[in-house]
C-alpha cells in the first residue's frame, strides 16, 4: 500500500506515442493520465499544476475523466534536485468523498 496520495481533477487519459531511437530501441506506448492538482502556497494562495503519471491500467481511469480522483503514488529522484511521481502497479483510483 502506498503512503502517498495525489488528488486532483482527472483531465485526460492517453497512450504515449511509440517510436524508435537512434540505437534502434523502441520507446513509448505507456498509458498515461493527467491530473490538475492544487498546491497550497505558504502565503495562502493556491498554484494549479498539471501532473502526468504513467499507469498500468488505463481502463480504471477512462470513465473518471472530469472527476476529482485520488490515486496512490510513489516518488523517485531521476536526477539531482528533481522528483518524479508514478502510480504503483495494481493501484486503483478512488473518488469516494472527493466530488462533493
C-alpha positions in Angstrom: 0.0 0.0 0.0 1.3 3.4 -0.9 1.7 6.0 1.8 1.3 9.0 -0.5 -1.9 10.0 -2.4 -2.2 12.5 -5.2 -5.6 14.1 -5.6 -6.8 16.3 -8.5 -9.2 16.6 -11.4 -8.6 13.9 -14.0 -8.3 15.8 -17.3 -7.0 13.2 -19.7 -6.2 9.6 -20.3 -3.9 8.7 -23.3 -1.3 6.4 -24.7 2.2 7.9 -25.2 3.4 7.9 -28.8 5.6 5.0 -29.8 8.9 5.4 -31.6 12.4 4.1 -32.2 15.6 5.9 -31.0 18.9 6.2 -32.9 20.1 2.9 -31.4 17.0 1.1 -32.7 15.4 0.6 -29.3 11.6 1.2 -29.1 10.1 3.6 -26.6 6.7 5.0 -25.7 3.3 3.2 -25.7 2.7 3.6 -22.0 -0.8 4.5 -20.7 -0.8 8.0 -19.1 -3.2 10.1 -17.1 -3.1 13.9 -16.4 -4.3 15.3 -13.1 -4.8 19.0 -12.4 -3.7 19.4 -8.8 -3.9 22.2 -6.3 -0.7 23.0 -4.4 -1.2 25.3 -1.4 1.4 28.0 -1.0 2.8 29.5 2.2 1.0 32.8 1.6 -2.4 31.1 1.4 -2.7 31.2 -2.3 -3.0 28.0 -4.5 -1.0 27.1 -7.5 -2.6 24.7 -10.1 -0.2 22.3 -11.7 -0.8 19.6 -14.4 0.9 16.3 -13.5 1.3 13.5 -16.0 1.5 10.0 -14.5 2.1 6.5 -16.0 -0.5 3.9 -15.2 -0.7 0.2 -15.8 -4.5 0.2 -16.0 -5.8 2.9 -18.4 -9.3 1.4 -18.2 -9.5 2.1 -14.4 -9.4 5.8 -15.2 -11.2 6.1 -18.5 -14.7 6.6 -17.1 -13.5 9.1 -14.4 -12.4 11.9 -16.8 -13.6 15.3 -15.4 -14.0 13.9 -11.8 -11.8 14.6 -8.8 -9.8 11.4 -8.1 -7.2 10.3 -5.6 -4.5 7.8 -6.6 -1.6 6.2 -4.7 1.8 7.4 -5.9 5.4 6.5 -5.5 8.3 9.0 -5.7 11.8 8.8 -7.1 14.6 11.2 -7.9 15.8 10.7 -11.5 18.3 13.5 -11.2 19.7 15.7 -8.5 17.2 18.4 -7.5 14.1 16.8 -9.1 11.5 14.3 -8.2 9.1 12.2 -10.4 5.9 10.5 -9.4 4.5 7.2 -10.6 1.4 5.1 -9.9 2.5 1.7 -8.4 1.3 -1.3 -10.3 -2.1 -2.6 -9.1 -3.1 0.8 -7.6 -6.6 2.0 -8.4 -8.1 5.5 -8.3 -10.8 6.4 -5.8 -13.5 9.0 -6.0 -15.4 8.5 -2.7 -15.9 11.7 -0.8 -13.9 13.8 -3.3 -16.5 15.1 -5.7 -18.9 16.9 -3.3 
